[in-house]
Amino acid sequence: MRQIIRCAAVAALSLLVSGQALAAADASHGEEVYQSCQDCHSLDTNDLGPRHRGVVGRKAGALTDYSYSPALKNSGLTWTEETLDKWLTDPQKLVPGSKMFFHLDAAKDRADVIEYLKEQAH
């Protein structure tokens, strides 16, 4: 019986460790995923969407040289890891009436893109 408990404990610990490894954000993978964002965005230039360099920690709708939707401009959001994750999950749910409809289904992809954007602060 003790051996069964030990085996179960080892298996549970292995799952926990592998789950934590999957949860760790990977900026390199985020850069790859970010390529799909570049149809509308870039790091340094406004396009169909606003530029992203320095987005983490910035108030939503704060760039003076980009024409945001009134919904986003008046949202009161600040782009934190949490709000960016919600935004990338479903922008229309977070801010109905915003211009963005693109979303990332995979939590890992969202975390990795956010990690990449965090590294692109300056």
WOZI-V918455 format. One record per residue. N is the residue number from 1. RES is the residue in one small letter. SS is DSSP state (2 for helix, 1 for strand, 0 for the rest). PSI is psi in degrees with one decimal (NA if undefined). D_LAST is the distance of its C-alpha to the last C-alpha in Angstrom with 1 decimal. Layout:
n	res	ss	psi	d_last
N	RES	SS	PSI	D_LAST
N	RES	SS	PSI	D_LAST
//
This chain:
n	res	ss	psi	d_last
1	m	0	-41.6	57.1
2	r	2	-38.2	54.9
3	q	2	-37.3	53.8
4	i	2	-42.2	52.8
5	i	2	-42.6	50.8
6	r	2	-44.7	49.1
7	c	2	-42.2	48.3
8	a	2	-40.4	46.9
9	a	2	-42.5	44.8
10	v	2	-42.9	43.4
11	a	2	-42.9	42.7
12	a	2	-42.0	41.0
13	l	2	-40.4	38.8
14	s	2	-42.6	37.9
15	l	2	-40.6	36.9
16	l	2	-47.3	34.8
17	v	2	-43.3	33.0
18	s	2	-35.4	32.4
19	g	2	-39.4	31.2
20	q	2	-36.7	28.6
21	a	2	-40.0	27.5
22	l	2	-31.6	27.1
23	a	2	-21.6	25.2
24	a	0	126.5	22.5
25	a	0	143.2	19.5
26	d	0	101.1	18.7
27	a	2	-33.3	15.2
28	s	2	-45.2	17.1
29	h	2	-36.4	19.5
30	g	2	-38.0	17.0
31	e	2	-39.4	15.6
32	e	2	-46.0	19.2
33	v	2	-36.3	19.9
34	y	2	-23.1	17.0
35	q	2	-32.2	18.9
36	s	2	-19.1	21.4
37	c	2	-19.9	18.9
38	q	2	-0.5	18.3
39	d	2	-27.6	21.7
40	c	0	-20.6	20.2
41	h	0	159.4	16.4
42	s	0	172.4	13.6
43	l	0	-38.6	9.9
44	d	0	-5.2	9.9
45	t	0	134.5	13.6
46	n	0	141.8	15.9
47	d	0	-133.5	18.9
48	l	0	-33.3	21.5
49	g	0	165.2	18.7
50	p	0	159.0	15.6
51	r	0	153.7	12.2
52	h	0	-15.1	10.3
53	r	0	126.7	6.5
54	g	0	14.1	6.1
55	v	0	-36.7	9.8
56	v	0	119.8	10.7
57	g	0	-9.0	12.1
58	r	0	146.8	12.4
59	k	1	139.0	16.1
60	a	0	135.2	17.6
61	g	0	17.5	18.6
62	a	0	-18.2	16.6
63	l	0	124.9	15.2
64	t	0	-17.4	18.0
65	d	0	23.6	17.9
66	y	0	141.0	18.7
67	s	0	92.6	22.2
68	y	0	159.8	22.1
69	s	0	149.5	25.3
70	p	2	-35.8	27.1
71	a	2	-46.4	27.1
72	l	2	-41.8	23.3
73	k	2	-34.2	22.9
74	n	0	10.6	25.6
75	s	0	-27.4	24.7
76	g	0	7.0	23.3
77	l	0	151.1	20.9
78	t	1	138.2	17.5
79	w	0	93.2	15.5
80	t	0	174.7	16.1
81	e	2	-41.6	17.0
82	e	2	-47.1	20.5
83	t	2	-35.6	20.2
84	l	2	-38.6	18.1
85	d	2	-45.0	20.8
86	k	2	-41.2	23.5
87	w	2	-48.2	21.9
88	l	2	-20.2	21.6
89	t	2	-46.6	25.2
90	d	0	87.9	26.7
91	p	2	-35.3	24.9
92	q	2	-28.4	28.3
93	k	2	-40.8	29.5
94	l	2	-44.9	26.6
95	v	0	85.3	26.6
96	p	0	134.1	29.8
97	g	0	-0.2	29.7
98	s	0	165.6	26.0
99	k	0	-24.2	25.5
100	m	0	133.9	24.1
101	f	0	-18.4	26.7
102	f	0	143.7	24.9
103	h	0	161.6	24.8
104	l	0	120.3	24.4
105	d	0	-38.8	27.6
106	a	0	125.4	26.7
107	a	2	-37.8	25.2
108	k	2	-43.4	23.9
109	d	2	-43.0	22.1
110	r	2	-46.8	20.5
111	a	2	-39.7	19.4
112	d	2	-40.6	18.0
113	v	2	-42.6	16.0
114	i	2	-42.2	14.6
115	e	2	-42.7	13.8
116	y	2	-45.6	12.1
117	l	2	-35.1	10.0
118	k	2	-38.5	9.3
119	e	2	-15.4	8.1
120	q	0	32.2	5.7
121	a	0	-37.6	3.8
122	h	0	NA	0.0
//
